[in-house]
Amino acid sequence: TPPSPEAVPAATVTASTADVKKAAEAVVKEKEEDRSIDATNNFKQDSANVVAEATTAAVEAEKPTVDAKGGEADGEKPASKNQSFDDENGRTEGGELVKPETAETDGTAAAAAAVAASQGTSVEDTVTDVKEQASTDTKETVGSGGQDANTEKTPADTKESIVSQEENPKEAAGGGSSKKQTFDDENGKMEGVDVVKDDGNKTFISEDNAKPIMEETTTAATDKTEDAAAAVVSTEASAVANPDDTKTSDVVEEEQKLLPEALPNGQAELLMERAAQNGSFTTQTAESTNEQKTRAEKKKNKKKKKAASKAEAEAEPEAAVSLPTHVWKLCNTSTGEDYIPCLDNEAAIKKLKTDIHYEHRERHCPSHPPTCLVPAPPSYKDPIRWPVSRSKIWYHNVPHTQLAEFKKRQNWVKVSGEYLTFPGGGTQFKTGGALHYIDLIQQAFPEVAWGRRSRVVLDVGCGVASFGGFMFERGVLTMSFAPKDEHEAQVQFALERGIPAISAVMGTKRLQFPSNVFDIVHCARCRVPWHINGGLLLLEVNRLVRPGGFFVWSATPVYQKLPEDVEIWGDMVKLTKAMCWEMVAKTRDTIDRVGLVVFRKPMSNHCYETRRQTEPPLCNPSDDPNAAWNISLRACMHRVPTDPSVRGSRWPQPWPERAEKVPYWLNSSQVGVYGKAAPEDFAADYAHWKKVVQNSYLAGMGIDWKSVRNVMDMRAVYGGLAAALRDMNVWVMNTVNIDSPDTLPVIYERGMFGIYHDWCESFSTYPRSYDLLHADHLFSKLKARCKVLPVLVEVDRILRPNGKLIVRDDKETVDEIVEGVRSMHWEVRMTVSKRKEAMLCARKTMWRPTEIEPGPPTR
């Protein structure tokens, strides 16, 4: 069982170490005031919070030891190590990892004198003890690359070195050494980094020296000049003595094993931020804004636009809230632990004039994003791991039973004691099961070729997403979606099972995907009226499916002869023919006694140009099919791309080859996001993320990947992270920000999926949806448009307890994130910084505030 969070081991202090701490107390306080990424917690616990500079002694050991008069002791010099750094501007050589031979200041002698006085020894003997220990640990130090040759050792440095040795008496006496790691990247190596493993509130340096030392262990070797090539590596366990953190002993024990054993070469990736630009890519904001402006001009709707601008200008200004001073409270909403801010904005929904087209299920974000925390179910447990989770989940994690009662005859979900079980059935495959139904589709039309030709599927009205869950068996990635509350918690069930899903609806707006990206769109009794309003919703499917892609429809009009079904089938036949869709297969299933039909979208414009019908019309050439952010649906069809160099003019490579192939429509005349020719940019990005994943994420962070299933890349570019993880037992939701280069079509071309999003608003998913969130230079880029606090609140909302957050950003931003997650009682597992860039790995705990907001956050 994990140790009690309240039983925090105090530092072992002997008579001599107490005197040493008195001598260095002023320096320690001064250092705490000058906090950076390695600062101690912002809030205090009842138990002692002690910053243990456990490896500072190793850093100081790189410097030549000196006697009390400032001369070198015994005439010994440690061997100098030269460091070379490669970057885009060339190669910098000779940055020395060893402190130069300079005299220490009088502060060193003063600190040594204080120790000598307390111990009754001479100053010379005290300094000699220090240098002997330094000689022992010289080979295991953290290098300060690029240190100026004339930099002097400060009194603070000397005192910290003495304090660090006294706090680790076993190491100071040569009785043991910490395991060290080498953090390797394209710019050089940082050697001698301690790998820390966390056991509740105890911190161990290694298996061999498994001794609790402090609540927080920090390794730092900083250079205060901005342009020095300084390297800082910090691995730290949380200083939060948190009685609410009910992380299971199995999870703790599993992750304990991972950190000290991480990668024999101990490599972890921290690459400098590559200068990002739009290159030849436009942005979703630009595409959608241009489309909105064009439509506004044509409709001459300027009066309405001015009224909206006036209302926004008169809106109540948002109070400035800083992370360190924010008082956390629980959200006060009617949806409680299932709160989705942009889908549960009751004030906005009440103002809607109609909900006939599911307007009430669309996104209506509050004017000011919430800054409260969503409560967790009272008996929440760590989710059951995939693939077992596909068949059963903990009832108390999603405590809803209405769907089990409503769909009990269709084998959607059943209540079985403390579990909710999923037999694999569905409305159209309640007896034969999902796999039988999936194979029925391919038997009906073999050209579907699951897992080769057909890789990315959109499942409309997914239910509990058993179709998408079993599609993994056929090598297919399915984006499942359904509106919130139409069937109680159906999307939440899917995510808890480890199946990709989002809350969305086919209503009045375009879905937040690019055009021509899905290989197949599927609907099994999805309750969407495809045939009405001039086929408005089916025309949205036409926008999304690739030329030559399929629409698979299984519903009663396909196989029943009731008058209503016959009428709907007749309307669908006329509509699809007018849309130039070809009916390539129609079949019946003898087991489940259902039928399905497969339509194919044309691969050329020949039918559009020769058809007799004028309805539905072709879209105006100015209508951008890729504009998808808050764009109203339009009953028209876009022409099929025919230029061989244009996306959509041919089918992608078969899976899995397409994951690594440069899309045919990226050519060398185009500029990529990072400034290279687009094909080279794509290849370099993929190589970068493969190296990061292999050298750092899989081995250098102590993450138990067996517990990770649902992953989100909050700022995907080319989908390199998802591609690098594709052999893992995970799926990745790639989000492309609306003001970032529109690279989402590239991600789909590679056989992965994603969605457009604005992180200044909440994401359309339930709380506790993801096991791991990854944010690569996301927060710093958002600062121009919104505050960090609400974004961090959203991260807390969608991340599961014990889930991990990896942030790569500039050091100032990472410092801010560290303060924020600590204020929410998260565990900061590791921080790494180099020059002005930094990386953070943190774990969300079970902690929730006890105070509740006075009123709902929506206005």
Beta strands, then each sheet from edge to edge (+ up, - down):
strand 1: 51-52
strand 2: 82-87
strand 3: 90-96
strand 4: 180-185
strand 5: 188-194
strand 6: 197-199
strand 7: 202-204
strand 8: 216-217
strand 9: 231-235
strand 10: 392-394
strand 11: 414-416
strand 12: 419-421
strand 13: 456-460
strand 14: 477-482
strand 15: 501-503
strand 16: 518-524
strand 17: 545-554
strand 18: 582-588
strand 19: 595-600
strand 20: 710-713
strand 21: 731-737
strand 22: 754-757
strand 23: 770-776
strand 24: 799-810
strand 25: 827-834
strand 26: 837-843
sheet 1: 1+ 8+
sheet 2: 2+ 3-
sheet 3: 4+ 5-
sheet 4: 6+ 7-
sheet 5: 9+ 25- 26+ 24- 23- 20- 21- 22-
sheet 6: 10+ 12- 11+
sheet 7: 15+ 14+ 13+ 16+ 17+ 19- 18+
end
